[in-house]
Amino acid sequence: MAHDTDETMRAMHLAARLAHYPELCARFEEILAVVENEQGDTFTADEAEERAFEHVRRLGQEMLQSWAERKHQRLVQEYDTRRDTRRRGKKKSTG
């Protein structure tokens, strides 16, 4: 019983996190479609492996792109914050 509750909580937590990254959610859905052979057109293990590798490769690219964009936004915000703090600081005159 507790195991079911833990699994449900993990699933809800994962769904909430994925909601922030719709492009990753879509990619995971595509990977699941390959796993489930949703289209019914994968007949050999080699075909399934090839499709899986392609989807995982795309997932990796999208993850890195998303990471880089978030990192860039954080750096810009930090820079702007430091710049604004310096502007608001009291200027001291030496003369």
C-alpha positions in Angstrom: 0.0 0.0 0.0 2.8 2.4 1.0 4.6 1.5 -2.2 1.6 2.5 -4.3 1.4 5.8 -2.6 5.1 6.4 -3.1 4.8 5.6 -6.8 1.8 7.8 -7.2 3.6 10.7 -5.4 6.7 10.2 -7.6 4.5 10.2 -10.8 2.7 13.4 -9.7 6.0 15.1 -8.9 7.5 14.1 -12.2 4.4 15.3 -14.1 4.6 18.6 -12.3 8.3 19.0 -13.1 7.7 18.1 -16.8 4.9 20.6 -17.0 7.7 23.3 -16.9 9.4 21.8 -19.9 6.8 21.0 -22.6 9.5 20.2 -25.2 11.0 17.5 -22.9 7.6 16.1 -22.1 6.8 15.7 -25.8 10.1 14.0 -26.4 9.5 11.5 -23.5 6.0 10.8 -25.0 7.7 10.0 -28.4 10.2 7.7 -26.6 7.3 5.9 -24.9 5.6 5.5 -28.3 8.7 3.7 -29.5 8.8 1.5 -26.5 5.1 0.6 -26.9 5.5 0.3 -30.7 2.5 2.6 -30.9 2.7 2.8 -34.7 3.0 -0.9 -35.1 5.8 -0.6 -37.7 8.8 -1.7 -35.8 9.4 -5.3 -36.6 13.0 -6.0 -35.5 15.1 -5.2 -32.4 17.5 -3.4 -34.7 14.8 -1.0 -35.9 13.6 -0.4 -32.3 17.2 0.2 -31.2 17.8 2.7 -34.1 14.6 4.6 -33.3 15.4 4.6 -29.6 18.9 6.0 -30.2 17.6 8.7 -32.4 15.0 9.9 -29.9 17.5 9.8 -27.0 20.0 11.8 -29.1 17.3 14.4 -29.7 16.3 14.4 -26.1 20.0 15.0 -25.1 20.2 17.9 -27.6 17.0 19.5 -26.3 18.1 19.0 -22.7 21.4 20.8 -23.3 19.7 23.6 -25.2 17.2 24.1 -22.4 20.0 24.0 -19.8 22.0 26.6 -21.8 19.1 28.9 -22.1 18.3 28.8 -18.4 22.0 29.3 -17.5 22.2 32.3 -19.8 19.0 33.8 -18.3 20.5 33.4 -14.8 23.8 35.0 -15.7 22.0 38.0 -17.4 19.8 38.4 -14.3 22.9 38.3 -12.0 24.7 40.8 -14.1 21.7 43.1 -14.2 21.3 42.8 -10.4 25.0 43.7 -9.8 24.9 46.5 -12.3 21.7 48.0 -10.6 23.3 47.6 -7.2 26.4 49.5 -8.3 24.3 52.3 -9.8 22.3 52.8 -6.6 25.4 52.9 -4.4 26.4 56.2 -2.9 29.2 57.8 -4.9 32.0 59.0 -2.8 33.9 62.0 -3.7 37.6 62.3 -3.0 37.7 66.0 -3.4 
